[in-house]
Amino acid sequence: MVLTRVFDAPRELVFDAWTDPEHVVRWWGQHGFSITIHEMDVWPGGVWRFAIHAPDGIGHTNRVTFLEVARPSHLVYQHSLEGVSDTKAFRVSVNFDQENGKTPLTVRMMSG
């Protein structure tokens, strides 16, 4: 799956929105859901553990392991649900480009 969007903001700020827990809790997840961040260490080999809470209160704990971090241009990570087989994990590549003061963002999600 490939998602693209252009943000009217400098890429350093968009990168921070993806990697700073104070920003992430404001936008991550579906509408009506909330997030609790247990840890977020953004560096190659670092782990981000968080729980997504549905409106009915049911939570799902997620684990992200960062594989590549190139501030402010690129992230690659492995994403899985804690307690679920790694065969359900997926890899995500996020590119933060820079164009006329805006940030074209491309997210690629791949199985495995």
C-alpha positions in Angstrom: 0.0 0.0 0.0 1.3 3.5 -0.9 -0.1 6.7 0.6 1.0 10.2 -0.4 0.1 13.6 1.0 1.6 17.1 0.8 1.9 19.1 4.0 2.2 22.9 4.0 4.9 22.7 6.6 8.7 22.3 6.6 9.9 18.7 6.6 11.7 19.0 9.9 8.3 19.8 11.5 6.5 16.9 9.7 9.4 14.6 10.7 8.9 15.7 14.4 5.2 15.0 14.1 6.1 11.4 13.3 8.8 11.0 15.9 8.0 13.2 19.0 5.6 11.6 21.4 4.0 15.0 22.2 3.0 15.3 18.6 2.2 11.7 17.8 -0.5 11.4 20.5 -2.4 14.2 18.8 -2.9 12.5 15.5 -1.9 8.8 15.4 -4.7 6.3 14.8 -8.3 6.4 13.5 -10.8 9.1 14.3 -12.3 8.5 17.7 -9.4 6.4 18.9 -6.7 7.5 21.4 -3.1 6.4 21.9 -0.9 5.8 25.0 2.8 5.8 24.3 4.8 3.5 26.6 8.2 4.1 25.1 9.5 5.8 21.9 13.2 5.6 21.1 13.7 6.8 17.5 17.0 5.4 16.4 18.1 2.3 14.4 17.2 -0.6 16.7 15.0 1.6 18.9 11.5 0.5 19.9 8.2 2.4 20.0 5.6 0.6 22.1 2.1 2.1 22.2 -1.5 1.1 22.8 -4.4 2.2 20.5 -7.7 2.5 22.4 -10.9 2.1 20.6 -14.0 4.2 21.6 -15.4 1.1 23.4 -12.3 1.1 25.6 -10.6 -2.0 24.0 -6.9 -1.5 23.6 -4.3 -3.1 21.3 -0.6 -2.9 22.1 1.6 -2.3 19.2 5.4 -2.6 18.8 7.5 -0.7 16.2 11.2 -1.4 15.8 13.1 1.3 13.9 15.4 -0.1 11.2 16.5 3.1 9.6 16.3 6.7 10.8 17.7 9.5 8.7 16.5 12.8 10.1 14.6 14.6 8.6 14.2 12.6 5.3 13.5 8.9 6.0 12.2 6.3 8.4 11.9 2.5 8.0 10.3 0.4 10.7 8.8 -3.0 11.4 5.3 -2.8 12.9 3.5 -5.6 14.8 0.9 -6.2 17.4 2.4 -7.5 20.7 1.4 -11.0 21.4 0.6 -11.8 17.7 2.8 -13.9 15.5 5.5 -11.9 13.6 4.0 -13.3 10.4 1.4 -10.6 10.8 4.0 -7.9 11.0 4.6 -5.3 8.2 7.4 -3.0 7.2 6.8 0.7 6.7 9.0 3.2 4.8 8.3 6.9 5.2 9.9 9.5 3.0 9.8 13.2 3.9 10.7 15.2 0.8 11.1 18.9 0.5 9.5 21.1 -2.2 9.0 24.9 -2.2 8.6 25.0 1.7 6.2 22.1 1.6 6.7 18.4 2.6 5.5 15.7 0.2 5.2 12.6 2.3 5.1 9.1 0.9 4.3 6.1 3.2 4.9 2.5 1.8 3.5 -0.4 3.8 4.7 -3.9 2.9 3.9 -7.3 4.4 6.7 -9.1 6.2 
